[in-house]
Amino acid sequence: MMRNFFKKLWKIITSPFRLIWKIISLPFKGWKTFTAFLNEDPESHSLIDTTTSVFQSKEARASFFDEIETLRKHLFRALLALMVTVAISFIFTESIIDYLSQPVGGIDALRAIEVTESIGVFMRVALMSGVILSLPYIAFEFWFFLAPGIKPRSKKFGLIGIPLASLLFIAGAAFSYFIMLPAALPFLLNFMGIQAELRPASYFSFILGVMFWIGVSFEFPLVVYALSAAGFVKPHVLKNQWRLAIVIISILAAAITPTVDPVNMALVMLPMSILYFISIGLSYIAYNGRESKTE
């Protein structure tokens, strides 16, 4: 009896210290689990064998539906994150609208002609800013779903690529806003000497579209690196076909550029061409790393 009493008393006395130790050790345990997850090799199965087993094996079908359920949970969390970031963006959407309208003289320079036009612009900007804010987390959810089935090296590079992709997108959007649009807008607003009367809907649709597509184009080096690491793209092909790439870049620049003058097209072509040659170097790094792993 006395022994049990002292045992319980000791547990009561040491319980705060044990709780503190659990809290302190929790990050270290989490890091250990995460590094083990990163370095875990997946089971290798061919696509044909996996598809066949789903139709023939009851256990494989159960595993397949478990994966579907896991994907549903990841998509739900991604959607929840998007809802949260859009809700947060409502706080500063008016400031973003004011900032984006500075190239044309601010909000006072815009004239709405429809009752719901201003509300529609507010919602569009809030949604776009919410999507941009949630992109890293959404990308992480997709990475977390795919990670159990890919090699450790690809897991690590995929994880590193999430913040890098966000930075590249922001760099592209910043380039379009600070460099390209100030050069293009004066030409567009005074073409043939006709002064344009700007509507909020058309102006923000135009500026958000340009910023989005330029931001997407800045993701090209990362996409090339991932495809080269997977073996779908070979660096010597990119190197030998650089002339064709320049022609394609000029066509894309003409499609993205809001004006048809060569100055603004050159403003788009120059960074895209530089990104292409950077992509060749990254492709060599990724492909050589892949070859060394397979030897």
N, C-alpha and C positions, 0 to 999 in steps of 0.2 A: 504493500500500500504506500509506504513512504517513498519507495523508489519511483512509483508512478506519479506521485505527487510532485517530487522534485523534477521529474521529466517534463511534466506539464508546465511547472513553474519556469523551467529553463526555456521552453518553447515560447512562453509569454514574454520573458525578458529579452530573448534574442530575436523575436519576430520583427521589430523595427529595423534591426541591423540586416536581417535576411532580406527584407523588402528593399532596403537601400542597395544591397548587393545585386539583387535581381534587376533593379532599374539601371545600375551602373553597367552590369554585364550584358544587358539586352542589346545595345548597339554592336558589341563585339560578336555576340552569338548571331545576330542578323547578318553581319558582314561575313562571318564564316559560312553561313548557309548560302549567301548570295554568291560568294566566290566558288563554292562547290557546285552551284547551279551553272555558273559560267563555264566551268571546266568539265562539265559532264558531257560525255560523248553520247549522241543519240544512237538508237538501234537502226541499223541500215537495212531497209527493205525497198525493193524496187516498186515502182508505181503499179506495175501489172500485178505483182503478188499481193500488194495491199488491196487493190480493187477486187481481185478474185476472192480474197479471204473475207471481205465484207459481205459478199453474196453467199459464201459457203459456210462460214463459221459464225455460230451464235455469239461467241465471245468477241470476235472482231466487230460484229454489228453493234454489240453493246458498247465497245470501246469507241466506235465511230460516233455513236449518239452522245457518248460522254464528251467527246471533242466538240460536237455541235453545241452542247450545253455550255461548255467552257467558253466557246466563241461568243455565245449569246451574253454571257456575263461580262466578257471584255467589252463587247459593243455597248452594253447597258452602262458600264462605268464610263466609257468614252462619251456617250450621249449625255450622261449626267454631268461630266466635266464641262462639256460644251454649254449646257444650260447654265451652269454656274458662272462660266466666264462671260457669257452673253449678258447675264444679269449684272455682273460686276461692271461690264463695259458701259451699261446704261448710266453709270455715275459720271463717266468722263466723255461720253459720246459727244455732247455739245461742244466740249473743248476741242475734240478731234475735228469736228465739222468746221469749227472756227479756224483751226490751224490749216486744214486742207484747203480752205477757201482763200488763204492769204495770197496765193499767186495771182488771183483776179481781183484783189482789193477787199477781201473779207466777205462776211455774210451779207452785208448791206448791198453788195454788187449783184446779188442773185435775186431773181424775181419769179416767184411761184405763180402759176396760172390755174392750178387745180386745188381744190379744197384739201385733199389728203396728200398733196405732194411733199410738203415739209415733213409730215409724219412718216411717209414712205422713205424719205432720205434718212431720217433719224434711225429707223429700224434697219435699213440696209447697212449703214455705217456701224451700228451696234453689232449686227450679226457678223460683219467682216472682221471687226476688231476682236469679237469673241472667238471666232474661228482661229485667228492668228494666235491669240493667247493660249488656246487649248491644243494647238497643233503638236507641241512637244509631248504633252501627256497622251494624246490620241495615238501618236507614233509609238510611244512607250507601250501602250496597251497592245498594239498589234505586234510589236517586237516580243513582248512577254508571252503572247499566244504562240508565236512561231518559234521562239527560242528553244523549246525542248526538242525540236526536230532538226536543228542545224548544228554544225560543228562549233567547238569552242572559239576558234579564231573568228568565225563569222559572227558569233554572238557578240564578241567584244567590239568588233568593228561596227556592227549594227548599233550597239549601245552608244558608241562614240559618235556615230553619224547622226543621232537624233538632235543633240544641241547644235552640231555643225550645220545640219540642214536648216535649222531655224535661223542661224546667223547668216547663212547664204541668202535665204529668202529676204531677211530684213535688209541685207546689203543691196539686193536688187531693187527692192521697193524704195530704199533711200536714194539710190542712183537715179531712178526714174523721177522722183519728186524734186531732188535738189539740183540735178544736172540736165535731164532731158526735158522735163515739162517747162522750166523757165525759158528754154530755147524754143520750144514748140508752140506754147500758148500765144505769144505775141503774133506769130505768123498766122495762126488759126483764127484769132479773134479780129484780125484786121485784113483778112484776105480780100483782095480787090477793092480795098478801101471801105468795105462794109463793116460797120461796128456791130458785133454780135451782142444780142440781149440774152444773158445767160439764165437758164432755168436750173434750179437745184437738182432736179432729177437727172437731166442730161449731163450736167457738169460732173456730178459725183459718180454717175455710171461710167463716164469717160475716164476720170482720174483713177478710180478704184480698179477699173479694168486694166489700164496701162500698168499701174503699180503691181497688180497681181501677176500679170503675164511676164513682166520683166523679172519679178521675184522668182517665178517658176523657172525662167531660163537660167538663172544663176545657180540652180540646182544641178545643172548638167555635169560638172566635174564629179559630183558625188554619185550620180547615176552611172556614169562611165566607170568609176572605180568599182562600184558594186557589181556591175555586169562583167567587168574584167576579172574580178575575184571569183565570180561564179563560172568563168570560162566562156561566156557568151560573146565577149568582145576581145579581139586581139590587138595589142598596141601597134604592131607594125602595119595593120590595115588602116588604123586611124592616121598613122604617120604618112603612109603612101597616098592616102586619099584626101590630103589637106586642101588641095585646090577645089575638089568637089565640095568639101565642107564649107569653104568660103562662099561658094555660089549659093549653097543652101542657107547659110547664115544671112546672106544678103536678101534672099527671098523672105526669110522669117523676119528680118529687120524691116522690110517693106510692109509686111503684114502687121507687125506690132506698132511701128512708128505711126503716130497720128497725122504726120504730114508727109508730103511726097518729095520734099526738098532734100538734096544730098547731104546737107550739113547735119540734119537731125537723124538721117539714116546712118551716117558715119558715127554719130554719138552712140547708137545702139550696136552697130557692127563692131566697133573697136573693143568694148568689153567682152562681147560674145566671142570674138576671135581669140582674144587673150585667154578666155576661159577654155576654149577648145584646145589650145596648145598646152595649157595647164592639165587638161584632161588626159592628153597623151602621156605626159610624165606620170600622172597618177595611175594610168593604165599599166605602164611598165612596172611600177612598184607593186601593184596588185597582182599582175599576172606572174611576175617573177616570184613573189611570195607564194602564190598558188603552186607553181611548178616545183619549188623547193619542198613544199609539204607533201607532194605526191611522189617524190623520189624515194 
